[in-house]
Structures are given as structure tokens and as C-alpha cells.
Amino acid sequence: MKKKHILMLLTFIKVMLGSKKEINAIIPDSYYKNIYEIDYDNLKNKKITTLLFDVDNTITYVDDLNIPKETVELFETLKKQNFKILLFSNNHEERVKPISEKLNILSISNAGKPTKEAYDNALKKINSKKENSAAIGDQMLSDIIGAKKYGIKAILVDQLSNENNIKTGLAQKLQKNMLQKLEKKNKFIYGKYYR
């Protein structure tokens, strides 16, 4: 079992057992319906200049190489606003590289989120610092926990669809169980968005 899978499983178990520390680490700093509703001006005001975007179910549907026009336009706008952008995915290069090329932005595939090494590599590749960076994704067990434990802003968005592949499906099943636990504890409610 890879280190990233062990870390995700350990997080899940600790949250389900009620670990306050782990529950606090899994709660995103902000939560939006999708990438289009994120307040990027607010991020700029907070000195966030680097955005690490997950791919599957965050900016595109799982295993879909089609990029909606509004997504292309969003990334063009973000580039004009001088954000540094990196596609940051645990999926393989054949999946990530075509998206990266179409959007004309840097990418890392097989990233290894939520490991510390994954975030070290990401910030090194894009030449940025923790305090100026935010990670955006749909998975609490990789995108959110990894970013928060590393010390960068963590932004959760809803999954684009319920479709998953073998790489994303198990994590989403675990997340669903975890969300039920968090809601019972009144710690996090899925669909209740906040900045």
C-alpha cells in the first residue's frame, strides 16, 4: 500500500473515532459549490497568489478530457490576474498532461497527495511559498487534509458528479461516511457553503 493511501486511511479512522485534532485538520478553510464561485479577489487580498487545482471532479469530470468553455475562460482570467496555477493530481500523466496542455498551465501527475513531499514538490515546481498558496479540490482525504497539514489554505468544492473511477471511488465512499459523522457532530455540513 502506498504512503498516500495509508495516510488517507489513517485520517479516516481517526475522524471516525472522534479525534478532535484530525477532525479540525479535515475541515476546509473555505467551502464553495464549484471553482467558479470561489472568491478569487478575496484570496488576492489575503496575499494568495498560487493556486493548486485538483483535476478529477474539480475542474473536469472524471476521466473526461473535454474542458468546458467556462473553465477555459476562468483559467484565462486567473492568469491575467497574475495567479500562478498548477494542476495537482494523483492521477496518471496520460490523464493530466492533455488537460494541462489545453489550459497552458503547469501540472504534476501521480502527485502523492496528501503527503508532505507532494506539496514540497508542487511549491518547488511553481516557485511559491506556503503562505501565498491555496489548494482547491473535491476530496477531503487528499486535497484538504494534505493542504491543511502542510500549512496552506485548503478550499473544498463539491464533486462535479457522482461518477468516480478506481482512483477516486474509494476515497469518495470513505468521505461520504466521514461527512455523516461530521454532520452528526455539527462540525461540517455538506452543502452549507462558507468563505
Number of C-alpha atoms within 10 A of each C-alpha: 5 7 12 20 17 13 18 21 15 14 22 22 15 15 21 18 12 14 13 11 10 19 21 15 20 27 19 22 18 16 24 20 18 18 22 14 10 19 12 17 11 11 17 15 9 11 12 21 21 24 23 27 22 26 25 28 23 21 24 19 19 20 15 11 15 11 14 12 8 10 15 14 12 14 17 15 12 15 13 9 13 12 17 19 21 21 24 28 25 23 19 13 16 9 18 23 19 14 22 18 11 12 16 14 16 18 25 23 18 13 21 22 24 26 21 16 12 22 23 14 14 20 17 11 13 16 10 16 14 16 14 18 23 22 23 29 27 27 23 29 24 24 26 27 26 26 30 21 16 18 15 20 22 27 27 26 26 19 21 17 12 11 14 18 10 7 13 16 13 12 19 19 12 17 16 14 12 22 19 15 19 20 12 11 11 9 12 20 14 14 11 9 14 12 11
